[in-house]
Amino acid sequence: MSSFGSFFICGTGNTTCYLFINGALQELHWFKQSYGSWFVGDYVCEDGCIYTATPVDPVFILLPIFEEARMKKGDDPGKFRQLEDIIYISGYPGCKRLLSIAENSMQIVCDFKGNLQP
């Protein structure tokens, strides 16, 4: 099963399109030259643009979100929060899809209590 999602990336400030395929996260890239076409069998595709999907480690997406949600100030270590509160980003409902991959990918960089699955 696959689905698309757009996420605001805290570290860069950009919105990027991602594809979920069988529990894996892939970043979508679009490339088009001014003049270009593709031969597909006996057909010429005049558009000439190409889409690629490259695998992304979810830690690179989730870590900036977790760091910001911690609300660390000075020597204060910050606050522990529920995963649902951390993943929710206003204006980006697709971020809820990250819940399904958060447990497996974030165990290597975060301490957590109990089961992360909703």
KOLNU-233343 format. One record per atom (N, C-alpha, C): atom name; residue in one letter; x, y, z. Coordinates in steps of 0.2 Angstrom, whole numbers, plus 5000, padded with zeros to 4 digits. Atoms other than C-alpha are relative to their C-alpha. Example, Ala and Ser with C-alpha at 12.3 -4.5 7.8 and 13.67 -1.06 7.14 Angstrom:
REM residues 2
<atom name="N" resn="A" u="5004" v="4994" w="5000"/>
<atom name="CA" resn="A" u="5062" v="4978" w="5039"/>
<atom name="C" resn="A" u="5004" v="5006" w="5000"/>
<atom name="N" resn="S" u="4996" v="4994" w="4999"/>
<atom name="CA" resn="S" u="5068" v="4995" w="5036"/>
<atom name="C" resn="S" u="4996" v="5005" w="5003"/>
***
This chain:
REM residues 118
<atom name="N" resn="M" u="5004" v="4994" w="5000"/>
<atom name="CA" resn="M" u="5000" v="5000" w="5000"/>
<atom name="C" resn="M" u="5004" v="5006" w="5000"/>
<atom name="N" resn="S" u="4996" v="4994" w="5000"/>
<atom name="CA" resn="S" u="5007" v="5017" w="4996"/>
<atom name="C" resn="S" u="4995" v="5006" w="5000"/>
<atom name="N" resn="S" u="5004" v="4994" w="5000"/>
<atom name="CA" resn="S" u="5001" v="5035" w="4999"/>
<atom name="C" resn="S" u="5005" v="5006" w="5000"/>
<atom name="N" resn="F" u="4996" v="4994" w="5001"/>
<atom name="CA" resn="F" u="5008" v="5053" w="4997"/>
<atom name="C" resn="F" u="4998" v="5004" w="5007"/>
<atom name="N" resn="G" u="5000" v="4995" w="4994"/>
<atom name="CA" resn="G" u="5011" v="5066" w="5011"/>
<atom name="C" resn="G" u="5005" v="5005" w="4999"/>
<atom name="N" resn="S" u="4996" v="4994" w="5000"/>
<atom name="CA" resn="S" u="5018" v="5083" w="5012"/>
<atom name="C" resn="S" u="5002" v="5002" w="5007"/>
<atom name="N" resn="F" u="4998" v="4998" w="4993"/>
<atom name="CA" resn="F" u="5028" v="5088" w="5027"/>
<atom name="C" resn="F" u="5004" v="5006" w="5000"/>
<atom name="N" resn="F" u="4996" v="4994" w="4999"/>
<atom name="CA" resn="F" u="5035" v="5104" w="5033"/>
<atom name="C" resn="F" u="5006" v="4998" w="5004"/>
<atom name="N" resn="I" u="4994" v="5003" w="4997"/>
<atom name="CA" resn="I" u="5053" v="5100" w="5037"/>
<atom name="C" resn="I" u="5003" v="5006" w="5005"/>
<atom name="N" resn="C" u="4998" v="4995" w="4995"/>
<atom name="CA" resn="C" u="5058" v="5110" w="5053"/>
<atom name="C" resn="C" u="5007" v="5002" w="4999"/>
<atom name="N" resn="G" u="4993" v="4998" w="5001"/>
<atom name="CA" resn="G" u="5077" v="5110" w="5049"/>
<atom name="C" resn="G" u="5001" v="5004" w="4994"/>
<atom name="N" resn="T" u="4999" v="4996" w="5006"/>
<atom name="CA" resn="T" u="5075" v="5117" w="5032"/>
<atom name="C" resn="T" u="4995" v="5006" w="4999"/>
<atom name="N" resn="G" u="5005" v="4995" w="5001"/>
<atom name="CA" resn="G" u="5059" v="5127" w="5033"/>
<atom name="C" resn="G" u="4996" v="4999" w="4993"/>
<atom name="N" resn="N" u="5004" v="5001" w="5006"/>
<atom name="CA" resn="N" u="5053" v="5119" w="5017"/>
<atom name="C" resn="N" u="4995" v="4994" w="5000"/>
<atom name="N" resn="T" u="5005" v="5005" w="5001"/>
<atom name="CA" resn="T" u="5038" v="5108" w="5012"/>
<atom name="C" resn="T" u="5003" v="4995" w="4995"/>
<atom name="N" resn="T" u="4998" v="5005" w="5005"/>
<atom name="CA" resn="T" u="5043" v="5092" w="5004"/>
<atom name="C" resn="T" u="4995" v="4994" w="4999"/>
<atom name="N" resn="C" u="5005" v="5005" w="5002"/>
<atom name="CA" resn="C" u="5033" v="5078" w="4996"/>
<atom name="C" resn="C" u="5003" v="4993" w="5001"/>
<atom name="N" resn="Y" u="4997" v="5007" w="4998"/>
<atom name="CA" resn="Y" u="5035" v="5060" w="5003"/>
<atom name="C" resn="Y" u="4995" v="4995" w="4998"/>
<atom name="N" resn="L" u="5004" v="5006" w="5001"/>
<atom name="CA" resn="L" u="5028" v="5043" w="4998"/>
<atom name="C" resn="L" u="5002" v="4995" w="5005"/>
<atom name="N" resn="F" u="5000" v="5006" w="4995"/>
<atom name="CA" resn="F" u="5024" v="5029" w="5010"/>
<atom name="C" resn="F" u="4999" v="4994" w="4996"/>
<atom name="N" resn="I" u="5001" v="5007" w="5004"/>
<atom name="CA" resn="I" u="5027" v="5012" w="5002"/>
<atom name="C" resn="I" u="5002" v="4995" w="5005"/>
<atom name="N" resn="N" u="4999" v="5006" w="4996"/>
<atom name="CA" resn="N" u="5025" v="4997" w="5013"/>
<atom name="C" resn="N" u="5004" v="5002" w="5006"/>
<atom name="N" resn="G" u="4997" v="4998" w="4994"/>
<atom name="CA" resn="G" u="5030" v="5006" w="5029"/>
<atom name="C" resn="G" u="5006" v="5003" w="4999"/>
<atom name="N" resn="A" u="4994" v="4997" w="5001"/>
<atom name="CA" resn="A" u="5045" v="5014" w="5021"/>
<atom name="C" resn="A" u="4999" v="5007" w="4997"/>
<atom name="N" resn="L" u="5001" v="4993" w="5002"/>
<atom name="CA" resn="L" u="5047" v="5033" w="5018"/>
<atom name="C" resn="L" u="5005" v="5001" w="4994"/>
<atom name="N" resn="Q" u="4996" v="4999" w="5006"/>
<atom name="CA" resn="Q" u="5053" v="5039" w="5001"/>
<atom name="C" resn="Q" u="4999" v="5008" w="4998"/>
<atom name="N" resn="E" u="5001" v="4994" w="5002"/>
<atom name="CA" resn="E" u="5056" v="5057" w="4996"/>
<atom name="C" resn="E" u="4999" v="5001" w="4992"/>
<atom name="N" resn="L" u="5001" v="4999" w="5007"/>
<atom name="CA" resn="L" u="5049" v="5063" w="4979"/>
<atom name="C" resn="L" u="5004" v="5005" w="4997"/>
<atom name="N" resn="H" u="4996" v="4994" w="5003"/>
<atom name="CA" resn="H" u="5060" v="5073" w="4967"/>
<atom name="C" resn="H" u="4997" v="5000" w="4993"/>
<atom name="N" resn="W" u="5002" v="4998" w="5006"/>
<atom name="CA" resn="W" u="5054" v="5081" w="4951"/>
<atom name="C" resn="W" u="5005" v="5004" w="4996"/>
<atom name="N" resn="F" u="4994" v="4996" w="5004"/>
<atom name="CA" resn="F" u="5066" v="5086" w="4937"/>
<atom name="C" resn="F" u="4997" v="5001" w="4993"/>
<atom name="N" resn="K" u="5002" v="4998" w="5007"/>
<atom name="CA" resn="K" u="5062" v="5094" w="4920"/>
<atom name="C" resn="K" u="5005" v="5005" w="4997"/>
<atom name="N" resn="Q" u="4996" v="4996" w="5004"/>
<atom name="CA" resn="Q" u="5073" v="5101" w="4907"/>
<atom name="C" resn="Q" u="4995" v="5004" w="4995"/>
<atom name="N" resn="S" u="5004" v="4996" w="5005"/>
<atom name="CA" resn="S" u="5067" v="5115" w="4895"/>
<atom name="C" resn="S" u="4997" v="4996" w="4994"/>
<atom name="N" resn="Y" u="5002" v="5004" w="5006"/>
<atom name="CA" resn="Y" u="5067" v="5104" w="4880"/>
<atom name="C" resn="Y" u="5002" v="4993" w="5001"/>
<atom name="N" resn="G" u="4998" v="5007" w="4999"/>
<atom name="CA" resn="G" u="5066" v="5085" w="4883"/>
<atom name="C" resn="G" u="4993" v="4996" w="4998"/>
<atom name="N" resn="S" u="5005" v="5005" w="5001"/>
<atom name="CA" resn="S" u="5055" v="5070" w="4878"/>
<atom name="C" resn="S" u="5003" v="4993" w="5002"/>
<atom name="N" resn="W" u="4998" v="5007" w="4998"/>
<atom name="CA" resn="W" u="5055" v="5052" w="4882"/>
<atom name="C" resn="W" u="4997" v="4995" w="4995"/>
<atom name="N" resn="F" u="5003" v="5005" w="5004"/>
<atom name="CA" resn="F" u="5053" v="5037" w="4871"/>
<atom name="C" resn="F" u="4997" v="4994" w="5004"/>
<atom name="N" resn="V" u="5003" v="5006" w="4996"/>
<atom name="CA" resn="V" u="5041" v="5024" w="4879"/>
<atom name="C" resn="V" u="4997" v="4995" w="4995"/>
<atom name="N" resn="G" u="5002" v="5005" w="5005"/>
<atom name="CA" resn="G" u="5040" v="5009" w="4867"/>
<atom name="C" resn="G" u="5000" v="5004" w="4993"/>
<atom name="N" resn="D" u="5001" v="4997" w="5006"/>
<atom name="CA" resn="D" u="5033" v="5016" w="4851"/>
<atom name="C" resn="D" u="4997" v="5007" w="5001"/>
<atom name="N" resn="Y" u="5004" v="4994" w="4999"/>
<atom name="CA" resn="Y" u="5026" v="5032" w="4859"/>
<atom name="C" resn="Y" u="5006" v="5005" w="5002"/>
<atom name="N" resn="V" u="4995" v="4994" w="4997"/>
<atom name="CA" resn="V" u="5035" v="5049" w="4862"/>
<atom name="C" resn="V" u="4996" v="5004" w="5005"/>
<atom name="N" resn="C" u="5003" v="4996" w="4995"/>
<atom name="CA" resn="C" u="5031" v="5057" w="4878"/>
<atom name="C" resn="C" u="5003" v="5007" w="5000"/>
<atom name="N" resn="E" u="4997" v="4993" w="5001"/>
<atom name="CA" resn="E" u="5033" v="5076" w="4875"/>
<atom name="C" resn="E" u="5001" v="5003" w="5006"/>
<atom name="N" resn="D" u="4999" v="4997" w="4994"/>
<atom name="CA" resn="D" u="5032" v="5081" w="4893"/>
<atom name="C" resn="D" u="5008" v="5000" w="5002"/>
<atom name="N" resn="G" u="4993" v="5001" w="4998"/>
<atom name="CA" resn="G" u="5050" v="5075" w="4897"/>
<atom name="C" resn="G" u="5002" v="5001" w="5007"/>
<atom name="N" resn="C" u="4998" v="5000" w="4992"/>
<atom name="CA" resn="C" u="5049" v="5077" w="4916"/>
<atom name="C" resn="C" u="5001" v="4993" w="5003"/>
<atom name="N" resn="I" u="4999" v="5007" w="4997"/>
<atom name="CA" resn="I" u="5054" v="5063" w="4927"/>
<atom name="C" resn="I" u="4999" v="5001" w="5008"/>
<atom name="N" resn="Y" u="5001" v="5000" w="4993"/>
<atom name="CA" resn="Y" u="5049" v="5059" w="4945"/>
<atom name="C" resn="Y" u="5005" v="4994" w="5003"/>
<atom name="N" resn="T" u="4996" v="5005" w="4997"/>
<atom name="CA" resn="T" u="5061" v="5049" w="4956"/>
<atom name="C" resn="T" u="4998" v="5000" w="5008"/>
<atom name="N" resn="A" u="5001" v="5001" w="4993"/>
<atom name="CA" resn="A" u="5058" v="5042" w="4974"/>
<atom name="C" resn="A" u="5006" v="4997" w="5003"/>
<atom name="N" resn="T" u="4994" v="5002" w="4997"/>
<atom name="CA" resn="T" u="5073" v="5040" w="4985"/>
<atom name="C" resn="T" u="4998" v="4998" w="5007"/>
<atom name="N" resn="P" u="5001" v="5001" w="4993"/>
<atom name="CA" resn="P" u="5073" v="5031" w="5002"/>
<atom name="C" resn="P" u="5003" v="5005" w="5004"/>
<atom name="N" resn="V" u="4998" v="4995" w="4995"/>
<atom name="CA" resn="V" u="5074" v="5042" w="5017"/>
<atom name="C" resn="V" u="5000" v="4997" w="5007"/>
<atom name="N" resn="D" u="5000" v="5003" w="4993"/>
<atom name="CA" resn="D" u="5079" v="5037" w="5035"/>
<atom name="C" resn="D" u="4995" v="5005" w="5003"/>
<atom name="N" resn="P" u="5004" v="4996" w="4996"/>
<atom name="CA" resn="P" u="5064" v="5043" w="5045"/>
<atom name="C" resn="P" u="5003" v="5004" w="5006"/>
<atom name="N" resn="V" u="4996" v="4996" w="4994"/>
<atom name="CA" resn="V" u="5076" v="5049" w="5059"/>
<atom name="C" resn="V" u="5001" v="5007" w="4997"/>
<atom name="N" resn="F" u="4998" v="4993" w="5002"/>
<atom name="CA" resn="F" u="5081" v="5064" w="5048"/>
<atom name="C" resn="F" u="4993" v="5004" w="4999"/>
<atom name="N" resn="I" u="5007" v="4996" w="5000"/>
<atom name="CA" resn="I" u="5062" v="5069" w="5047"/>
<atom name="C" resn="I" u="4998" v="5001" w="5007"/>
<atom name="N" resn="L" u="5003" v="5000" w="4993"/>
<atom name="CA" resn="L" u="5057" v="5065" w="5065"/>
<atom name="C" resn="L" u="5005" v="5004" w="5005"/>
<atom name="N" resn="L" u="4995" v="4998" w="4995"/>
<atom name="CA" resn="L" u="5073" v="5071" w="5074"/>
<atom name="C" resn="L" u="4999" v="5008" w="5001"/>
<atom name="N" resn="P" u="5001" v="4993" w="4999"/>
<atom name="CA" resn="P" u="5070" v="5090" w="5071"/>
<atom name="C" resn="P" u="4993" v="5001" w="5003"/>
<atom name="N" resn="I" u="5007" v="4999" w="4997"/>
<atom name="CA" resn="I" u="5051" v="5088" w="5075"/>
<atom name="C" resn="I" u="5001" v="4999" w="5008"/>
<atom name="N" resn="F" u="4999" v="5002" w="4993"/>
<atom name="CA" resn="F" u="5056" v="5079" w="5092"/>
<atom name="C" resn="F" u="5004" v="5006" w="5003"/>
<atom name="N" resn="E" u="4996" v="4995" w="4996"/>
<atom name="CA" resn="E" u="5069" v="5092" w="5096"/>
<atom name="C" resn="E" u="4996" v="5007" w="5001"/>
<atom name="N" resn="E" u="5004" v="4994" w="4999"/>
<atom name="CA" resn="E" u="5057" v="5107" w="5093"/>
<atom name="C" resn="E" u="4995" v="4999" w="5006"/>
<atom name="N" resn="A" u="5006" v="5002" w="4996"/>
<atom name="CA" resn="A" u="5043" v="5098" w="5103"/>
<atom name="C" resn="A" u="5003" v="5000" w="5007"/>
<atom name="N" resn="R" u="4997" v="5000" w="4993"/>
<atom name="CA" resn="R" u="5055" v="5096" w="5118"/>
<atom name="C" resn="R" u="4999" v="5006" w="5004"/>
<atom name="N" resn="M" u="5000" v="4994" w="4997"/>
<atom name="CA" resn="M" u="5054" v="5114" w="5122"/>
<atom name="C" resn="M" u="5006" v="5001" w="5005"/>
<atom name="N" resn="K" u="4995" v="4999" w="4996"/>
<atom name="CA" resn="K" u="5071" v="5115" w="5129"/>
<atom name="C" resn="K" u="5002" v="5007" w="5001"/>
<atom name="N" resn="K" u="4998" v="4993" w="4998"/>
<atom name="CA" resn="K" u="5077" v="5131" w="5138"/>
<atom name="C" resn="K" u="5006" v="5000" w="5004"/>
<atom name="N" resn="G" u="4994" v="5000" w="4996"/>
<atom name="CA" resn="G" u="5094" v="5134" w="5144"/>
<atom name="C" resn="G" u="5003" v="4993" w="5003"/>
<atom name="N" resn="D" u="4998" v="5006" w="4997"/>
<atom name="CA" resn="D" u="5100" v="5120" w="5156"/>
<atom name="C" resn="D" u="4994" v="4995" w="5001"/>
<atom name="N" resn="D" u="5006" v="5005" w="5000"/>
<atom name="CA" resn="D" u="5082" v="5113" w="5157"/>
<atom name="C" resn="D" u="5000" v="4995" w="4995"/>
<atom name="N" resn="P" u="4999" v="5006" w="5005"/>
<atom name="CA" resn="P" u="5082" v="5096" w="5148"/>
<atom name="C" resn="P" u="4994" v="5000" w="4996"/>
<atom name="N" resn="G" u="5006" v="5000" w="5004"/>
<atom name="CA" resn="G" u="5064" v="5100" w="5141"/>
<atom name="C" resn="G" u="4995" v="4996" w="5003"/>
<atom name="N" resn="K" u="5006" v="5004" w="4997"/>
<atom name="CA" resn="K" u="5048" v="5091" w="5143"/>
<atom name="C" resn="K" u="4999" v="4994" w="4996"/>
<atom name="N" resn="F" u="5002" v="5006" w="5003"/>
<atom name="CA" resn="F" u="5042" v="5073" w="5139"/>
<atom name="C" resn="F" u="4993" v="5001" w="4998"/>
<atom name="N" resn="R" u="5006" v="4999" w="5002"/>
<atom name="CA" resn="R" u="5027" v="5074" w="5128"/>
<atom name="C" resn="R" u="4997" v="4993" w="4997"/>
<atom name="N" resn="Q" u="5003" v="5006" w="5004"/>
<atom name="CA" resn="Q" u="5014" v="5061" w="5120"/>
<atom name="C" resn="Q" u="5002" v="5001" w="4993"/>
<atom name="N" resn="L" u="4998" v="5000" w="5007"/>
<atom name="CA" resn="L" u="5019" v="5056" w="5103"/>
<atom name="C" resn="L" u="4995" v="5003" w="4995"/>
<atom name="N" resn="E" u="5006" v="4996" w="5004"/>
<atom name="CA" resn="E" u="5002" v="5062" w="5096"/>
<atom name="C" resn="E" u="5001" v="5007" w="5000"/>
<atom name="N" resn="D" u="4999" v="4993" w="5000"/>
<atom name="CA" resn="D" u="5006" v="5079" w="5102"/>
<atom name="C" resn="D" u="5006" v="5002" w="4996"/>
<atom name="N" resn="I" u="4993" v="4998" w="5003"/>
<atom name="CA" resn="I" u="5024" v="5079" w="5095"/>
<atom name="C" resn="I" u="4999" v="5000" w="4992"/>
<atom name="N" resn="I" u="5000" v="5001" w="5007"/>
<atom name="CA" resn="I" u="5019" v="5073" w="5078"/>
<atom name="C" resn="I" u="4995" v="5005" w="4996"/>
<atom name="N" resn="Y" u="5005" v="4995" w="5003"/>
<atom name="CA" resn="Y" u="5004" v="5085" w="5075"/>
<atom name="C" resn="Y" u="5003" v="5007" w="4999"/>
<atom name="N" resn="I" u="4997" v="4993" w="5002"/>
<atom name="CA" resn="I" u="5010" v="5100" w="5065"/>
<atom name="C" resn="I" u="4994" v="5003" w="4996"/>
<atom name="N" resn="S" u="5006" v="4996" w="5003"/>
<atom name="CA" resn="S" u="4996" v="5113" w="5061"/>
<atom name="C" resn="S" u="5001" v="5001" w="4992"/>
<atom name="N" resn="G" u="5000" v="4999" w="5008"/>
<atom name="CA" resn="G" u="4992" v="5113" w="5042"/>
<atom name="C" resn="G" u="5003" v="4995" w="4997"/>
<atom name="N" resn="Y" u="4997" v="5006" w="5003"/>
<atom name="CA" resn="Y" u="5001" v="5097" w="5039"/>
<atom name="C" resn="Y" u="4997" v="4993" w="5003"/>
<atom name="N" resn="P" u="5003" v="5006" w="4997"/>
<atom name="CA" resn="P" u="4988" v="5083" w="5043"/>
<atom name="C" resn="P" u="5004" v="4993" w="4998"/>
<atom name="N" resn="G" u="4997" v="5006" w="5002"/>
<atom name="CA" resn="G" u="4999" v="5070" w="5033"/>
<atom name="C" resn="G" u="5006" v="4998" w="5005"/>
<atom name="N" resn="C" u="4995" v="5001" w="4995"/>
<atom name="CA" resn="C" u="5012" v="5071" w="5048"/>
<atom name="C" resn="C" u="4997" v="4994" w="5004"/>
<atom name="N" resn="K" u="5003" v="5005" w="4996"/>
<atom name="CA" resn="K" u="5000" v="5059" w="5057"/>
<atom name="C" resn="K" u="5002" v="4993" w="4997"/>
<atom name="N" resn="R" u="4998" v="5007" w="5003"/>
<atom name="CA" resn="R" u="5006" v="5045" w="5045"/>
<atom name="C" resn="R" u="5007" v="4998" w="5003"/>
<atom name="N" resn="L" u="4993" v="5001" w="4997"/>
<atom name="CA" resn="L" u="5023" v="5047" w="5053"/>
<atom name="C" resn="L" u="4999" v="4995" w="5007"/>
<atom name="N" resn="L" u="5001" v="5004" w="4994"/>
<atom name="CA" resn="L" u="5016" v="5038" w="5069"/>
<atom name="C" resn="L" u="5001" v="4993" w="4999"/>
<atom name="N" resn="S" u="4999" v="5007" w="5002"/>
<atom name="CA" resn="S" u="5017" v="5021" w="5060"/>
<atom name="C" resn="S" u="5007" v="4998" w="5000"/>
<atom name="N" resn="I" u="4993" v="5001" w="5000"/>
<atom name="CA" resn="I" u="5035" v="5023" w="5058"/>
<atom name="C" resn="I" u="5005" v="5002" w="5005"/>
<atom name="N" resn="A" u="4997" v="4996" w="4995"/>
<atom name="CA" resn="A" u="5040" v="5033" w="5073"/>
<atom name="C" resn="A" u="5004" v="4995" w="5005"/>
<atom name="N" resn="E" u="4997" v="5005" w="4995"/>
<atom name="CA" resn="E" u="5043" v="5018" w="5085"/>
<atom name="C" resn="E" u="5006" v="4997" w="4998"/>
<atom name="N" resn="N" u="4994" v="5004" w="5003"/>
<atom name="CA" resn="N" u="5055" v="5008" w="5074"/>
<atom name="C" resn="N" u="5006" v="5004" w="4999"/>
<atom name="N" resn="S" u="4994" v="4996" w="5002"/>
<atom name="CA" resn="S" u="5065" v="5022" w="5068"/>
<atom name="C" resn="S" u="5003" v="5005" w="5006"/>
<atom name="N" resn="M" u="4998" v="4995" w="4995"/>
<atom name="CA" resn="M" u="5066" v="5033" w="5084"/>
<atom name="C" resn="M" u="5003" v="4997" w="5006"/>
<atom name="N" resn="Q" u="4997" v="5003" w="4995"/>
<atom name="CA" resn="Q" u="5072" v="5020" w="5096"/>
<atom name="C" resn="Q" u="5007" v="5000" w="5001"/>
<atom name="N" resn="I" u="4992" v="5000" w="4999"/>
<atom name="CA" resn="I" u="5090" v="5022" w="5092"/>
<atom name="C" resn="I" u="5002" v="5007" w="5002"/>
<atom name="N" resn="V" u="4998" v="4993" w="4998"/>
<atom name="CA" resn="V" u="5090" v="5041" w="5096"/>
<atom name="C" resn="V" u="4996" v="5003" w="5006"/>
<atom name="N" resn="C" u="5004" v="4997" w="4995"/>
<atom name="CA" resn="C" u="5076" v="5043" w="5109"/>
<atom name="C" resn="C" u="4998" v="4995" w="5006"/>
<atom name="N" resn="D" u="5002" v="5004" w="4995"/>
<atom name="CA" resn="D" u="5071" v="5036" w="5126"/>
<atom name="C" resn="D" u="4992" v="5001" w="5000"/>
<atom name="N" resn="F" u="5007" v="5000" w="5000"/>
<atom name="CA" resn="F" u="5052" v="5032" w="5127"/>
<atom name="C" resn="F" u="4997" v="4995" w="5005"/>
<atom name="N" resn="K" u="5003" v="5005" w="4996"/>
<atom name="CA" resn="K" u="5040" v="5024" w="5139"/>
<atom name="C" resn="K" u="4994" v="4997" w="4997"/>
<atom name="N" resn="G" u="5005" v="5003" w="5002"/>
<atom name="CA" resn="G" u="5028" v="5011" w="5135"/>
<atom name="C" resn="G" u="5000" v="4999" w="4992"/>
<atom name="N" resn="N" u="5001" v="5001" w="5008"/>
<atom name="CA" resn="N" u="5021" v="5007" w="5117"/>
<atom name="C" resn="N" u="4999" v="5006" w="4997"/>
<atom name="N" resn="L" u="5001" v="4994" w="5003"/>
<atom name="CA" resn="L" u="5022" v="5021" w="5105"/>
<atom name="C" resn="L" u="4994" v="4999" w="4995"/>
<atom name="N" resn="Q" u="5006" v="5001" w="5004"/>
<atom name="CA" resn="Q" u="5008" v="5014" w="5094"/>
<atom name="C" resn="Q" u="4994" v="5002" w="5003"/>
<atom name="N" resn="P" u="5006" v="4997" w="4997"/>
<atom name="CA" resn="P" u="4992" v="5023" w="5096"/>
<atom name="C" resn="P" u="4995" v="4994" w="5001"/>
***
